[in-house]
């Protein structure tokens, strides 16, 4: 809990040209301590009504917390330490026999799966594929993968060394590279800097959050006046099972949750962010 006391640390707006809906996801293991972190920038229109949904566990389902809008989880975590989130990618042909998910696939995965392997198997059994997005799945055991559906085939990109990063290009598609995404390069550089720290220098949720802060999208209006940008940023400490959400880059709008305590209350509840 000590790492979550102060989160008014980040949201230093980068001076880069930005595009709306350019999400960033990071799964990172501190190679010195084995501590695991999962952070995400959700970039979207500011006029949606997002919320955090807490669903308690039962005999048949794991307790879970997901965040999103319109009864759909954009990402989330469950009591077993399984996390997932997705990011938009260029449109691709999905494999024959597969189809887009029906209903709230995030909630379903978190309710039924305890590990990355189980989640990958679940998607395969349900024959789920996405034509314009990839999914990053991670767990508290140190396994993480990105699932992509490229040129009619399912591709799985595994964690390399101690991190896995997803932005808005397919890592398994050679024509789509990190060269086209400045956020991917900036995040990787930040994680390299964390790895290079002296063993005496603490790496915590604040430090990892400061890395993804370099990729936030300041609010900006399109030609019609509709405003979009980083709608919220989520921070999950998978080792200590703590959750933090910062809404609209506003350090006064922070939600902090003890994951296990929340999902063991026995009562579902919704936390509106607006």
C-alpha positions, -999 to +999 in steps of 0.1 A: +000+000+000+030+023+006+034+028-032-001+041-037-001+069-011+009+096-036+000+094-072+001+131-081+033+123-097+027+120-134+006+136-161+035+158-173+021+166-207+045+157-234+052+182-261+045+159-291+020+160-319-007+135-308-036+115-322-067+107-303-074+070-294-037+061-293-038+037-263-007+024-246-004-007-224+026-019-204+032-051-184+065-048-165+084-070-141+111-054-119+140-077-128+156-070-094+126-078-071+102-097-094+074-071-086+049-069-114+031-039-127+004-033-154-004+002-166-026+016-194-036+049-210-071+047-224-074+073-251-109+081-263-136+108-265-141+128-234-179+129-237-184+092-228-195+082-193-168+057-180-170+039-148-153+012-127-173-020-122-167-043-093-181-078-094-176-100-064-166-137-067-189-167-064-186-204-066-186-203-104-169-169-111-138-150-099-142-116-084-131-089-108-128-052-114-131-038-149-133-003-163-150+010-194-184+023-205-217+012-220-216-022-202-183-032-218-149-036-200-121-020-219-097-037-195-096-051-160-081-074-133-095-103-113-088-118-078-063-143-093-041-116-107-051-119-144-051-086-162-060-076-197-065-046-219-067-039-256-056-014-282-068-005-317-047-017-346-050-015-384-078-036-397-070-071-406-087-102-419-097-126-391-092-163-393-120-184-410-144-198-384-137-170-359-159-140-351-161-109-331-168-113-293-204-112-282-213-093-251-187-082-225-158-104-233-136-087-207-159-096-179-163-131-192-126-138-193-119-123-159-148-143-144-137-176-158-099-175-162-071-173-136-040-173-158-028-162-192-029-197-205-065-202-194-075-169-211-058-178-243-076-212-243-109-196-235-106-173-265-097-202-287-126-223-274-150-195-281-134-188-315-131-151-307-110-128-329-107-090-334-102-075-368-089-041-356-074-046-322-050-067-302-052-079-266-025-078-239-030-105-213-008-108-182-009-126-148+008-124-114+029-154-123+050-134-147+035-145-179+022-121-205+012-123-242-002-101-269-028-118-291-032-105-326-051-117-356-031-108-387-037-118-423-062-145-413-040-161-387-038-159-349-005-147-337+008-147-301+037-124-291+052-134-258+069-114-231+106-107-238+129-103-209+109-084-184+083-064-203+056-064-229+043-032-245+013-027-268+003+005-287-014+007-320+005-015-344+006-053-347+040-065-334+037-097-355+031-078-388+065-068-402+051-039-422+038-023-390+068-014-368+076+007-338+091+032-362+056+043-369+047+048-333+067+073-312+049+062-280+062+026-283+098+039-286+094+064-257+079+037-234+106+012-242+133+038-235+116+046-202+116+009-192+152+006-202+160+034-178+142+016-150+162-015-157+194+005-155+187+019-121+210+011-092+196-018-071+193+007-042+169+028-062+133+018-056+111+009-086+074+012-076+041+020-091+050+057-092+081+050-112+064+027-138+035+053-140+060+080-149+071+059-179+036+056-194+030+093-185+053+101-214+027+087-238-005+104-225-026+123-250-036+159-239-072+168-246-078+183-280-108+190-302-115+177-336-127+200-364-163+195-352-153+205-316-155+171-300-128+167-274-107+135-270-075+125-253-064+103-224-097+095-208-081+077-179-049+060-169-050+028-149-022+015-126-023-021-113+003-035-088-002-073-094+022-082-066+004-062-039-030-064-057-036-026-057-055-006-083-054+031-091-072+051-118-066+088-128-094+103-147-089+128-175-053+136-165-066+152-133-047+144-102-077+154-081-098+126-097-081+095-084-097+062-075-076+038-053-088+003-046-075-027-027-084-054-053-089-084-030-109-064-004-132-050-031-140-083-048-146-101-015-173-077-002-200-099-018-217-069-033-214-056-069-210-018-072-202+008-099-180+038-094-189+065-119-159+086-129-177+116-143 
